[in-house]
Amino acid sequence: MGNLKKMILGEKMPDKDDPKYREKYEKDVEAGRRFARATKIDSLAGHIQKFAAKHGKLFLAIVFSFVIGCFALNIYHLARAYKHREEPVSATRMQEERLKEKMLENDRTITLKEYEPTEED
């Protein structure tokens, strides 16, 4: 039950200089560095950082154009989804349409009469 409470409420954020957590912090940092070296993320980050230092304005233009492009694409998809709304169709209408399709596939003609209430109804 204690672990569940920690998962939901979280723990107090440990300070990296606290001796109680120092060993765990160093172990986590070293694991992250090993992962970065194994996946070559560290060298990629280094190359990107060198490019950004050499071409500051170009780097900012690339980053901001990417962000603005993603934002514009998101708005475009939202607008398309909004325009694509269909009017609700009743279950009876859907069944009638499917029945018509099946009958047309079988080269039969079908006529559906409108329901006309009688005096008995």
Residue pairs with C-beta under 8 A, 6 or more apart in sequence:
14 20
14 21
14 24
14 25
15 21
16 22
16 25
33 42
35 41
36 42
36 45
51 59
52 59
96 112
99 110
99 112
100 110
100 112
103 109
103 110
